[in-house]
Amino acid sequence: MTCFACIIFIRNFMEGALESPKTIGCSEDPYLSIVIFTSHYSLLYVSQFIILAVLLRLLTRERIERISKTLIVFWIIWFPPVFDFIWSGGKGANIAYPHNFSQVWDFFVNCFNPWVSFPQTAPLGIRVEFVIACTLSIIYIFVKTHSLIKSLAGAALFYISLTFYVFGFLVMLAYGWHAFFPDMPPLTEAGMLPYQQVFYAPSLIPMAYLAPSLLYLLVITVGLFAWYYLYNKQRCLALVKNIRLTRSIHFCGMTLGGILLGYLVEGDNFFGAFGNPIDYLAGGSLCLSIFFGFQAMVVVNDIFDIESDRISNPGRPLGQGIIPLDEYKIIGWIYFLLSVFLAFNVSLTAMWILLLFEALYLVYSTPPLRLKRFFPVNMMVIGINTLAALLLGYSIFGGAKTMSNIPVDFMILVPIGFSLAANIITIKDVEGDRQAGVMTLPVLLGEKWGKRVIALLALLSFLIVPLILGIWQLWFVSIPLGILSAIWVLLPIWRESLFFTTYFIYALVAAYLIKLYLNH
């Protein structure tokens, strides 16, 4: 992984320094340089690497980890800037995306034709690189399958993948999206192509380069799942089972709620908000960011709770030995990097809030602080992190001023309400928590009285919503669903799904009533 990162770094450096206009870091603007150098170009290479690895696995049936090691020959991506620099006599060439489908098709048909040139999109170095890649794919597939037909067919798929992903992916998406958003700003400007209308139109993200990066991240996400499934189906399915579905929905829902709140409070200040597919991409990316951020902390928590989980949660993959510890740590880092890159490519503010979410959970789960041991601080951390998820969503509108722009009522309600309600997650872990020295209400008061107090706090968490927000209509749902949630806590056999179902229904109804109130 480190070697691969270095290969990409060297390619990005050479592209900036050797290709026209010979700018180290690819831009003189510091922020743009960071976006292009560390995110935009790098994510394209990573996503293409994963696509090729999965494709070769399906063609050859070779172990995908072996294929991935072989693909470290990916260092051929160094070739174009060096070749172009020498071929042009030190001037370098210009590499750019095609802006319409005809340019993509023209390259696909004529890439190997030496009498056709593409000076504005794909200089000679890129074309020679494609020839080398396709030739190596023929050799590799033939060595593994001993079939010339499979080798040639595989090379053709290899070439199609390279061409239509590297050059055609964004163009094809833009043309498809344009059919659903025909009037996105700027409105059908004369001579403006769908690609330009989609990726250069005003949107909720601050820079045109960020949207393609988010798309590459989505490809990487799907690709990594496919890669791990092909690597080890049992471990992959165990990982999916371990995502803590209800809590993941909770944090994603709070981020989505933050986006909705930001739109209701500040949407009028943003012309054409959600009139562009990029805005939906940005909102979805924030939800994915908090999802992967939470999964990263699930990994951390599982590592430090491995002994207590053998008592309270024996089905966890680490405790069962399904996933080796070293591999599980790598998975945690991948979750973390996905979450950070998703947030970063929406805005810097989103990344800072996401990192706050991660930092709070780290001090919650890990020594020397390990705040989860101390009641009520452990519940307060969960409440504050729920607020962080809300702020993450709101930041798409509030930006750096999110803290001053978000209504104060929500700043008070969310951490208090969820600090009260969070006690429900401790009910099933009482034996493991007692052994690990984690102070929770069931440990401190015993299971009987602990559940009674938790039921009261759960009811109170519903009742303070209309009390703090001042929306009297909310009383009609807060009282019955609050009572129902308390009843679920007091049942002899604790079923967390019943409580979360009630909570999710309440959240949807409350969101609708809050929307009506703010619109009024």
N, C-alpha and C positions, 0 to 999 in steps of 0.2 A: 504493500500500500504506500509506504514512504517512497519507494523507488518510482512508482507510478506518478505520485504527486510531483516528484522532482522532474520527471520527463515532461509533464505538462507545463511546469513552471519554466523550464528551459525553452520549450516551444513558444510560450507566450512572450518571453523576453526577446527571443530572436525575431518574432514577428514584429514587435514594436521597434526593435533596434535596426533590423535589416530591411524590412519591407518599407515602401513609401508610406508616410513621409518621415520615416526614421525617427520615431519618438519612443524613448525608453519608457516603459509603462503604458504604451499605446495611447496616451493622452497627456497633455500638459495640465489639465484640470485634475487636481488630486482625487476628488471623489469619483469622477468618471474613470480615472485610471484604476482605482481600486475595484470598481464595478466590473470593468472590462477584463482586467488582468486576473483577478482572483475568482470572479464569479461567472461572467458571461462566457468567455472562451473556455474556461476550465470545465464548466458544467456541460458544454457541448461535447467536449472530448470524453468526459466520464460517461455521459449517456450513450454516445456512440460505441464506446468500449463495451458497455454492458449489452447493447443490442447485438454486437458482433459475437460476443461470447455465447449468448443464448442461441443465436442463429447457428453457430458452429456446433454447439451441443446437440441441437436437433438434427443437424446434417450428419454428424459423425458418431453420435452416441458415446463419445469420449467423456470422461469425468470433467465436469465444468470447471472445477478448480485447476485441473491440469491445462485446460484450454486457456483459462485466464492467465496462468503463468506464461504460457506460450505467447499470448498476445502482448506481453511486455515488449515484444518486438514493435509495439506501438511507437517506439522511438523513431520510426520512419516519419512521424509527424514533424520531426526536425527538418526533414528534407526540403519542403517547399521554400521557406525563407532563405536557406543557405543557397539552394539552386538558383532562385530568382536573383539573389544578390550577385552571384557570379555571372549568370547569364546576361544580366542587364549592365554588366560592367561597373557594379557598385552602386547603381541607382536604386535598386529594389523595385518591387512591383506593388500593385494595389490589389488587395483582396476584399471583396464586398459581397453582400447577399444579393441574389437576383430579386427583382421587385415584381416580376410577373411570371406566370406559369410558362409562357412561351420561352423565356430565357432558361428556365429549368429544363424544359424538354429539349431545347437546342443543345444544351450541355450534355444531356443524357445521350442523345443521338450521335453527337460529334466529338465526344471527349477523346476518342482514340484516333480522330481524323487530324493528321498533322497540318492539313491545309486550312483548317478553321481555327480561329483564335478567339479568346474571350478576355480581352485585356482589362475590362472593367469589373469582372466578377471572379474568374478563375484563371490566373496566370499559368504559365507552362509548368511551374513547380508543382502546383496542385494536380495537374493532369498526369504528370509523371508519377506522383505519389499514388494516384488511383491505379495506374498500371501496375506498379510494384505490389500494391495491396492485393489486387485481384490475382496476380501471378502467384504470390505467396499463398493465397487461399486455395488455388488449384492444387499446389504442391501438398499443402497440409491435408486437405480433404482426401486426396489420392493416397497419401501415406496411411491414413486412418481407415479408409474404406476399400482401397484397391479397385475402385470403380471410376473409370474415366467419365462416364455419363454423370455420375453423382458429382464428380469434381467440377465439370463444366457447368452443370446446373447450379451447384453451390456457388461457384464464382459469379454466375449471373445474378443470383440472389444477393450476394455480397456487394456487387456493383450497384444493384438497384437500391439496396439499403444505404450505401454511402451517398449516392446521388440524391435520392428523394428525401433522405433525412437531413444531411448536412446542408443541401442547397434548397430542397423543395418543401421541407416541413412547415416552415413559417409561412411561405407563400400559399400553400394549399389550405392551411388553417385560416389565413386571412380571407381568402376567397369564400370559404365556407361560412365563416362568421359574418362576412359582409352581407350575405343573403338574409341573415336574421336581424342585422342592425344596419339597414340601408341608409338611415338618416343620422348616423353618428356624426358629431362635430369633428372637424370642420365639414359643413354640409356639402356633399357632392361638389367639391371644388373642381373647377375645370382642370382636366389633365391629371387629377390625382387618382392613383391606383388604389385598389382595395387594400393592398399591403400597407401603403402609406397611411390610408385612412384608419386602419386598425391600430398599427403600432406607433404612429406619430400623432394621433389625435389626443386632445386633452383627456386625462384620466386621473384616477385617484393615486396613482404612483408617480413619483417625481421625474422619471427618466425613461426614455424609450427602450434602452438596453435592458431594463429590469424585467419587462414582460416576457421576452424570449427566455431569459434565465429561469423564470418561474415555470415556463413550459418544459424546459429541459429537466427541471427538478421533478416535475410530474412523471416524465418518462423514466427518470432515474428511480423514482419510488416504485413504479410498476415493474421496472426491470430488475431491481434488487429483490423484490418478492419472487419473481420468476427464477432468478439466479439461485436464491436460497432454496426454493422448492425443488429445483433440479439437483441441487447439491445434496439435500437431505430432507425428504418429504416429511418424515416424522418430526424432526426438529422444527421445521417451518410451521407445521400445523400446531405444535405445542406452543410456539411463539404467538401465533394468532389467538389461541385459546387464552393466553396470559395477558391480553391487552387491557383487562379490567374494563369491560365494555360500558357498564353503567357510569363509571367515573370518567371514562373518556368522553362519553356523550355529554356529561355534565360540563366539563371544561370547554369542549367544542361549542356547546350551547351557550355558555357564558360569553365566549368570543363572538359568536354570531349575534347574541343579544347586544353586545357592545357596538357592533356594526349598525344594528337597527337603531339603537339609541343615538348614535352619532348622526345617522341619516335624519332622524326626526328632529334633533336639536340643531344640527348645522348643515343639513342637506341643501337648504336654500342658498347657501354661500358657495356651492359648487355647481356650476352650470353643467347640465347634462350628466349628473352623477348616475351611474348604472345605466347610461345610454350607450355604453361601450363595453364589449365583452371583456376587456382588460380589467374593468372594475370588478366584475364577477370573479375573474381569475385571482385578483388581489385578495378579495374577501375570502374565497375558498382556501387560498394559500395561508392566510392567517389562522384559519381553523385547523388546517393540516399542521401548521407550525406548533400550535399548542398541543395537538394530539401527539406529535412526535416528541415534543418537549416533555410531556407527561410520561410517555413510554420510556424515555431515557431515565427518568427518575424512578420508574417502576423497576428498571434493571438495577439501579443503585440500591433501592430499598430491598430488593430480593437478595442482593449480595450480602448486605449487612443484617438481614433478618433470616438468614438461611436456617439457623437452629430453631428459632421460634416458629418458623413456617412449617417445619416438619411436624409440629404439634397442631397448629391452627389451620394451616393451608398445605396439606401434604401433596396436593395436586400440582404445585408449582414446578416448572420444568427444571429449575436449578436444584431444588431439593430432591427431585426424583432422579437426578443425574442424566436427564435426557439431553441437555445441552451442557457441554463442558464449560467450566468457569471462564477460561481464557477466551473462548469463543463468545460467551455471553457478554464479556466486557467489550469485545469488538462491536457486538450488536448495539450495546449501549452508546458507544461513541458514534456509530452510524446514525442512530436515532437523534443524538444531540446535534450532529452536524447538519442533518436534514432540517431540523427545527430552526437552527440558527440561520442557515442559508435561505430558507423560506421567508423568515421574518425580515432578514436583511434586504432581500430583493423586493419587499414591499416598501419599507422605509427604515431609516436608521432608528427612529423612535420605536418602531415595532420591535427591532432587535434588542434595544435596551430593556424594554419591558419583558420580553421573552427571557432575557438573561437574568432579570430579577426573579422571575418565576423559577428558573433553574437554581439560582443561588439559594433561595428560600428553602426549596426542597432538599438541597444538599445539606444545609445546616440542620434541617429537620431529621434527616436519615443517617448522617455520618458522624463519627467521632471527630474531634473531641466534644463538640457541643451536643450533637444528637438530641435535638430539642423534643423529639417525639417522646422522650422519657418523662417529660415534665408536664403535668396538668396544671392550669389550662393553656399553657403556652403552645402545646402541640396542636390544640384545636384552633387557636388563634392564627397559627401559621397557615393552616388550611383555609381559613376565612380570608386572610390577606392574599393568598395565592388565587383564590376565586376572584377577588377584586382585580388582581393582575390580569387574569384572563379577560375580564370585562374591559379593562383599560386597553388591552391589546387590540380588541375589536374596535373600540372607540378611536384609537389612534389613527385609523385610516382617514378620519375626518379631522381629528383634533391635532394631529402632528405633535410637535414639541410642546404645544400648549394643552395637551390632553388633560393634565391634572387641573388646570385652571378653568377649562371649558366644560368638563363633564359636570352635570348637576350634582350638587353637594349631597342631596338626599341619597343618591345611589352610592356615594362614597362612604356614607355612614351605614346604610342598610346592608350592603353586600358583606363586608367583613364581619359585622355583628351577627347577622342572620345565619351565615354559613359556619361561623364559629360555634353557634348553638347547635345547628343541625348536624355538624360533622361528627358529633359523638356517636351517631348510629354506626359508623364504620368500625367501632371498637367492640361491638357486641359479640361477634363471632370469634374474636381474637383473644378472648380473656385469658385462656390457659397459656397461650404462647407469650402474651404480654406480661403475665405474672412471672413467668420463668425468666424473661429477658429484663425484668425490672422496669417495664414501661408503665407509667402511672396513667390509668384511665379511670373513668367512673366505675365500670364493673370491677376493676381491680381494687379500687379504694373503698367502695361501698358494698362489694359483693354483687353477685349477678342479679339477685332479686331487687334490691333497692337501686342498684345501678341502672337497671332497665326502667324502673319507675321514674327516676330523675331524667333519664334520657328521653323518655316519652314526653315528659313535661317540657323539656327544652325543645324537642321537635315541634310540639304544638306552638310554643312561644315563637319559634322561628317563622312560622306561617303568620301568626297574628301581628308581628311587628311590621309586616310589609305594608298593609294599609295604614298602620299607625304612623310610620315614618314618611311614607310617600304622600299621605293625605288624600288618597283616592278611595272614597267611601264604597264604591262598587266592589272593590277587592274584598270587602268583608264577607260578601256572599259566597266567595269561594275559599277564602282563607279559613273561615271557621269550620265548615264541614270537612274540607280536605286536611286541615290541621288535626282535627279530631281523629280522622281516619288514619293519618300517619302515626299518631300516638297509639292507636289500637294495634297497628302492625308491630310496633316495638314491643308491646306487652304480650303478644302471642307466645305460647310456650316454646314453639319452634320458630326461631328467627329466620325470616325470608327477606333478604335485602331487596330482591327484585320487586316485591310488593311496595316497599317504601319508595323506591326510585320511580316506579310507574306512577305512583300518586304525585310525586314531586314533578315529574316531567309533564303530566297533565296540568298541574297547577301552573308551571312555568309558561306553558303555551297560552293558557287562558289569561294569566297575568300580563303577558307580553301584549296580547291583543287589547286588553283594557288600558294598559299604559299607553299604547299607540293612540287609542281613541282620546285619551286624556290630553296627551301632548299635542295632538292635531287640533283639538278644540281650543 
